[in-house]
Amino acid sequence: MTQEELSTVTLDGMNVLVLTTNYGTEQDELNKPVAVLREAGARVTVAAQRKEPVLTVVSDRRPGTVVEPDTTFGDASAQEYDAVVVPGGTLNADRLRTDDQAQRLVSAFAEAGKPVAAVCHGPWLLVNSGVVRDRKLTSYPSLRSDLENAGASWQDEEVVVDTSGGHPLITSRRPGDLEAFSAAIVQALEDRAS
């Protein structure tokens, strides 16, 4: 989906949940997809582990922007949303993958046939949520073995969209892929709306 095509999409009435911990999320991997989705008309809800500010980072080491979450994992339900997005950041993703509530939410989206999207280190949560077996996806290259050991087919592409497993699975490798990643999420939501 090109930028021109993106500008004509209307996701009015679509609700997207973004899962993040309160520290260590890669700034652009949180803020850019949220901005694109909101610009397309979707209502985006940022859920964190705690109802405290989300302290993002740049390249895993420099302080980034502070984001106020809208809700917590415990107060969010997959039934209320049309898709879930998991940003990366090594620290964020490492904490997310062991969070039972985050795992429960991702599994619920997958079971309901709703799009699940993750970028960079975010697919660690997908592994622990049990949604990668026999699926094609990508990630930050250092996760390749983890994904393959969990039964996934890893691809070195800016965005991989796999619709073979009952729900769209959208993954990207790094911040440089965010334009394609965000466009693929918009496309999946547009397809869901039609």
C-alpha positions, 0 to 999 in steps of 0.5 A, a space after each residue: 500500500 503506497 502513501 497515496 493509497 494510505 491517505 485514502 483509507 478510512 478506518 473509522 469504527 476500527 479499534 486497535 490495541 497496542 501492547 507495551 511495557 512501561 519501560 524499554 519500548 523502541 520509540 518509533 516502533 510505538 509512535 509511528 504505527 500509532 500515528 499512521 493508524 490514527 491518521 487513517 481513522 482508527 481508534 488506537 488504545 495503548 495498553 501497558 502493564 501498569 497505568 503509569 507513563 511508558 518510557 520509550 527508548 531510542 536504539 535500546 539505550 537513549 531516552 525517548 518520548 514518554 507516552 501515557 497509556 490509555 489502559 492496562 493489560 488487565 483491563 483490556 479485552 480482545 473482544 473490544 478491538 479489531 487488531 493488536 500491535 506489539 512494538 519492539 525494543 529489546 527490554 520491552 519485548 523481553 518483559 512482554 514475552 513473560 507477561 501472562 496477561 500479554 500472552 493471553 491477549 495475543 492468543 485471544 486475538 489469534 483465536 478470534 481471527 483478528 490481525 496480530 502485528 509485531 515488529 523487531 523483537 516483538 515476535 518474542 511475545 508471539 512465540 510465548 503466546 503460541 501463535 507462530 507454529 507453521 507460520 511465515 514471519 520475520 523479526 529482528 535477525 537475532 530472533 530467527 533461531 527462536 522463531 524457527 525453534 518454535 516452528 515458524 518459517 523465518 523470512 528476511 523481508 521488510 514485512 511479512 503478512 501470513 494469512 494461512 493460520 486463521 488470522 493475519 500475522 503481520 511482522 517486520 524486522 526493524 524501525 526502518 521497516 515501519 512504513 511497510 509494517 504500518 501500511 500492512 496493518 492498515 491493509 489488514 484492517 481495511 480488508 477486515 472492514 470490507 
